[in-house]
Every structure is written in structure tokens, then in C-alpha cells.
């Protein structure tokens, strides 16, 4: 089981909407996996500088005209669609994204598609559910830092988990509940060997801690899948925080919420 977060963007799309593109090194074609297992769009969010809409269509969806479309209010990076029922998408399908928003030259509107893959051969993530968290949880700890310099419309500003402080206990598992975010952005994401070197992202909203601080725990509740990433401190130097930001490229302070875990 793995979770993958795919970023997309468009520049000055206007009110009618235009096709968005995947950010560098991402793809709007769903990754390949076992055809007999589930691929679900367990979350989807957007960041606009002018109110508009974001729309998704894909070949096995209901239709190719509108698919699922959500109104997006400026500066509110909330999940779209109802996460209590995740749309099912088939491997290798191309997702067409249409975005409407700002018509100001240079303004970037962006979003994130977050998929759950029940079985992706050769890739696996250490994911747990709430029951295991409550059974194994021992101590709370936070990892606070600020992104590095950012580049518009791509994942950037990478910081290792131990870059600002190195306080995690050696050879110990930590569950990541979510993150508190200091500045509006498209998303913050974890990436490292314990989660298949794919990105597990959180909406970049600083004004709603109830959404972000326990995002992965809440994702378990709405999706029915184990979605809480577990990071071993031995991999702290190779586990990174990445950020998706628009052309304003404001660096983002953040604090990941972790729980030290005991043995299984």
C-alpha cells in the first residue's frame, strides 16, 4: 500500500478555464499498479489567487464533459469532493485537469491529486491506522523547520527531517499525524524511504489546524484505509519535506506532529 501526491498548475487561466499541467517530475497519468487492486482518489485540493473552479475527468469516470468539478475560493486550500467516498481510477489513465481562476499575467493556480494504491509492485509504504497508533503510541514530539528557497510551480524547498534539529531517538518508529503550517501554500509533503519515496502531502492551509494537524489520521477515517505514515529515525536524513508554492514563492514555516511508537 502506498499514497502518492501529484501536483499540477496553470498560469493565469481566466474565468473560462484551461487545461493544467503536472508539475516537474509528476504526471497526470496514474501510476501503474496491480489491476485487481484499488486505486482511489482519496483527497484532492486546490489553491487559487482568484475564485474559480478545478475540474477532473478521466476515461473510466462518469463523463468526459465535466466529471467532477469544485468551486474554489481564493486562499482557501481545502479538500474538494466528498472524501467519504473516494472516486476509483484505473492504473495508467490520464486525468485531465481544467482550472479557472486569475487572469492576471504570471498568477499561478495549483492543486494536488492524492491517490491511494492498494498494491503497487516494487513500492511499499509503512502505513498504519488509528487502532495501531493508539496501541503503540508512547510520546508526542514535533519537528519544526522552515522550507528552503522555493521555486514556483514545482516541489521545492526540500529540508531533511533532521535539518533544523536532531531530537528523534535512534532506531525508533514515529507515526506522522499531520502538520501545522505557518504560511499559505499549495501543499507540504513528506518524502522518504519509509513511504516508498513518494510524496504524502497535506493541504497548505495555515488557518485551519483542525484540518492539517491530524490530516493523516482523519484520512484513515474518511477513506477506510491505513494512511498514517511511519518514519524510522534511522531514515531522518533521507526523509524530506517538500513544498508546492505559486509564483510568490514565500518560504513556509512548519511543524510536523509525530508520535513515538513502541514495538508491534
C-alpha distance (Angstrom), angle and dihedral (degrees) to the residues before:
residue distance angle dihedral
X1 . . .
X2 3.80 . .
X3 3.79 139.7 .
X4 3.79 120.7 -142.0
X5 3.81 127.9 -170.5
X6 3.81 118.4 -157.0
X7 3.80 121.7 -165.5
X8 3.80 126.5 -149.2
X9 3.80 135.5 179.1
X10 3.78 146.0 178.9
X11 3.81 132.4 -165.3
X12 3.83 120.2 -126.8
X13 3.82 96.7 -25.4
X14 3.82 96.4 174.1
X15 3.78 127.1 -147.8
X16 3.81 98.2 -59.4
X17 3.80 95.0 58.6
X18 3.80 132.6 -124.4
X19 3.80 135.8 -151.3
X20 3.79 116.4 -78.0
X21 3.80 126.1 -142.8
X22 3.78 131.1 -139.2
X23 3.78 116.0 -103.0
X24 3.81 117.2 -107.9
X25 3.83 113.5 -61.5
X26 3.82 92.5 8.7
X27 3.79 125.9 98.2
X28 3.79 135.6 -152.4
X29 3.81 87.7 -143.6
X30 3.80 108.6 95.5
X31 3.79 112.5 -115.1
X32 3.77 118.8 -104.8
X33 3.79 119.7 -100.4
X34 3.79 143.3 146.2
X35 3.81 105.8 -42.2
X36 3.80 91.5 -147.3
X37 3.82 94.1 58.9
X38 3.78 132.9 72.4
X39 3.79 127.1 -86.3
X40 3.80 110.0 -175.5
X41 3.79 134.7 178.2
X42 3.80 93.1 -131.2
X43 3.80 94.8 173.9
X44 3.79 140.2 7.6
X45 3.78 129.1 179.9
X46 3.78 140.9 171.0
X47 3.79 141.1 -155.2
X48 3.81 118.5 -152.3
X49 3.81 132.5 177.9
X50 3.82 90.4 -156.4
X51 3.81 124.1 30.8
X52 3.78 113.7 -97.7
X53 3.81 138.1 115.7
X54 3.80 142.1 -76.7
X55 3.81 119.8 -149.6
X56 3.82 134.3 -170.1
X57 3.80 129.5 -162.8
X58 3.80 129.7 171.6
X59 3.83 134.0 174.3
X60 3.81 98.2 -101.4
X61 3.81 93.5 42.0
X62 3.79 126.4 103.6
X63 3.81 95.3 -86.7
X64 3.80 143.4 -17.3
X65 3.81 95.4 -127.5
X66 3.78 103.4 68.2
X67 3.82 109.2 -16.7
X68 3.78 102.3 174.2
X69 3.80 119.4 -13.8
X70 3.77 129.2 -179.5
X71 3.78 131.9 -168.3
X72 3.79 110.9 -123.2
X73 3.80 123.1 -155.0
X74 3.79 118.2 -150.9
X75 3.82 116.4 -92.1
X76 3.82 95.7 2.7
X77 3.81 110.4 114.1
X78 3.79 99.5 -168.4
X79 3.83 128.6 149.8
X80 3.80 114.2 -93.4
X81 3.82 128.5 -138.5
X82 3.82 121.5 17.0
X83 3.79 109.9 -57.8
X84 3.81 90.6 -162.4
X85 3.81 86.5 78.6
X86 3.78 112.9 35.4
X87 3.83 117.1 -155.9
X88 3.80 112.7 -116.2
X89 3.81 116.4 -128.3
X90 3.78 127.8 -175.4
X91 3.81 123.7 -124.5
X92 3.83 115.7 -92.8
X93 3.80 93.8 17.4
X94 3.80 115.9 139.9
X95 3.79 113.0 -126.5
X96 3.81 112.5 -148.1
X97 3.82 111.6 -148.7
X98 3.81 122.0 -162.7
X99 3.80 120.3 -171.0
X100 3.80 131.6 -169.9
X101 3.78 122.5 -171.5
X102 3.77 140.2 94.1
X103 3.80 121.4 27.7
X104 3.82 92.9 -166.7
X105 3.79 112.5 119.1
X106 3.79 110.9 -103.5
X107 3.81 96.5 13.5
X108 3.81 110.9 137.2
X109 3.80 123.3 -150.2
X110 3.80 115.3 -169.1
X111 3.78 144.3 176.0
X112 3.79 145.3 179.4
X113 3.81 132.1 -127.3
X114 3.81 112.3 -156.0
X115 3.80 118.1 -161.4
X116 3.79 132.9 -170.1
X117 3.82 114.3 -149.9
X118 3.78 114.6 -164.4
X119 3.81 91.9 -162.3
X120 3.81 126.0 10.4
X121 3.81 108.1 170.6
X122 3.80 112.6 -124.9
X123 3.81 93.9 12.0
X124 3.80 126.6 84.3
X125 3.78 136.4 165.4
X126 3.79 130.1 -155.3
X127 3.80 99.7 -119.8
X128 3.79 129.7 163.8
X129 3.78 137.1 -177.2
X130 3.81 131.2 -127.2
X131 3.82 94.5 -91.3
X132 3.80 92.3 59.1
X133 3.80 90.8 43.2
X134 3.81 91.4 55.5
X135 3.81 92.6 44.1
X136 3.81 97.2 48.1
X137 3.81 101.7 29.0
X138 3.83 115.5 118.2
X139 3.82 113.9 157.9
X140 3.79 137.5 8.7
X141 3.81 120.5 -128.1
X142 3.80 135.7 166.8
X143 3.79 131.2 -145.4
X144 3.81 110.0 -150.9
X145 3.79 126.1 -169.8
X146 3.82 143.9 127.8
X147 3.79 125.5 -114.0
X148 3.76 119.7 -106.0
X149 3.80 121.1 -114.2
X150 3.80 109.9 -47.1
X151 3.79 134.1 -136.8
X152 3.78 119.8 -147.1
X153 3.80 120.1 -105.2
X154 3.79 98.4 6.4
X155 3.78 141.6 76.3
X156 3.79 105.6 -87.2
X157 3.81 145.8 133.9
X158 3.82 91.7 74.6
X159 3.79 117.1 -167.6
X160 3.81 125.8 -177.7
X161 3.79 116.1 -124.2
X162 3.81 90.2 -112.5
X163 3.81 97.2 40.6
X164 3.82 97.9 105.0
X165 3.81 99.8 25.5
X166 3.78 135.3 4.1
X167 3.79 103.8 -152.3
X168 3.80 103.7 129.1
X169 3.79 115.4 114.0
X170 3.78 115.1 -108.8
X171 3.80 120.8 -93.7
X172 3.79 92.9 0.0
X173 3.79 132.1 135.9
X174 3.80 119.0 -124.0
X175 3.80 126.0 -169.6
X176 3.81 114.3 -142.5
X177 3.80 110.5 -140.7
X178 3.80 98.8 178.7
X179 3.79 141.6 -72.6
X180 3.78 142.3 -90.9
X181 3.80 111.3 -134.8
X182 3.81 127.3 -153.8
X183 3.83 102.8 -164.7
X184 3.80 132.8 32.6
X185 3.81 113.5 -98.4
X186 3.78 140.2 148.0
X187 3.80 94.7 -100.1
X188 3.78 147.3 -36.6
X189 3.79 116.4 -136.3
X190 3.78 139.9 -172.0
X191 3.81 118.6 -138.8
X192 3.79 128.0 179.4
X193 3.82 148.3 112.4
X194 3.81 95.3 -75.9
X195 3.81 90.6 61.7
X196 3.79 98.5 41.4
X197 3.83 93.6 -94.0
X198 3.80 88.0 -80.1
X199 3.80 122.3 123.6
X200 3.78 121.9 -98.8
X201 3.79 102.7 -165.7
X202 3.80 136.5 -168.1
X203 3.83 125.1 -156.1
X204 3.81 109.3 -94.4
X205 3.79 96.9 -122.2
X206 3.84 118.1 139.1
X207 3.81 96.0 -178.8
X208 3.81 101.0 62.5
X209 3.79 112.9 54.4
X210 3.81 89.9 169.5
X211 3.80 87.9 68.0
X212 3.80 100.6 42.0
X213 3.81 108.7 28.8
X214 3.83 93.7 67.9
X215 3.80 97.7 18.0
X216 3.83 96.9 138.1
X217 3.82 92.8 47.5
X218 3.80 90.1 51.5
X219 3.80 89.8 47.4
X220 3.81 88.7 59.6
X221 3.80 89.8 54.6
X222 3.80 95.9 48.7
X223 3.83 98.5 39.5
X224 3.80 101.5 35.3
X225 3.82 90.3 -133.0
X226 3.83 129.7 109.5
X227 3.81 101.5 -99.1
X228 3.83 105.5 160.5
X229 3.82 109.6 110.9
X230 3.80 118.3 -137.4
X231 3.80 117.0 -151.3
X232 3.79 122.6 -168.7
X233 3.79 113.4 -141.2
X234 3.81 89.2 -130.8
X235 3.82 85.4 72.4
X236 3.81 96.6 47.3
X237 3.81 93.4 111.8
X238 3.81 92.2 52.2
X239 3.81 96.9 42.9
X240 3.79 112.4 90.3
X241 3.78 141.2 -169.6
X242 3.82 112.5 -137.0
X243 3.80 127.2 -172.6
X244 3.81 133.4 -150.3
X245 3.81 110.8 -151.7
X246 3.80 138.2 165.6
X247 3.82 126.8 -120.3
X248 3.81 91.8 -69.9
X249 3.85 87.7 72.7
X250 3.80 94.2 -164.6
X251 3.81 109.9 173.9
X252 3.80 114.6 -115.4
X253 3.83 127.6 -133.8
X254 3.79 112.9 -150.1
X255 3.79 144.1 171.6
X256 3.82 121.0 -154.6
X257 3.82 115.1 -147.1
X258 3.80 111.2 -136.1
X259 3.80 136.0 177.1
X260 3.78 120.7 -154.3
X261 3.80 110.2 -128.0
X262 3.78 130.9 -145.9
X263 3.82 122.7 -140.9
X264 3.79 121.4 -69.0
